[in-house]
């Protein structure tokens, strides 16, 4: 008897910009900053239950977006958590309401600056979920480094894509 497949581990990544916490937090939650490092178009309602919608495809906005995603938790200068939809390649797997994953970003002071810790959880079991998790691991690793570059220099290398 083959044991059932286990869901993949959560994604856990961190960057540490050497800036005040207020600057880092603003870079994480203000649409005018998010458009530089995360997505070209942003619709955010900074309240629990509010919209957390990012759009990467201007010609077909709902296709490659987090349309319908919501903020689950919001604690000023501490944590933002939101539901997440994957890119079109994983649409059938993870973009239905019952299969949305969760992204949590926490900020905390440390001796080197501010730790920005991203945790992406809620993965299902099986090969397709492993592939989606692997894609997201690389995506988030690159994206967090874009955030750090943007926060430190005011510029992000290349426009945000997904």
Secondary structure by P-SEA (a helix, b strand, c coil): ccccccccccccccccccccaaaaaaaaccaaaaaaccccbbbbcccccccbbbbcccccccccccccccccccccccbbbbbbccccccccccccccbbbbbbbbbbbccccbbbbbbbccccccaaaaaaaaaaaaaaaaaaaaaaaaaacccccccccc
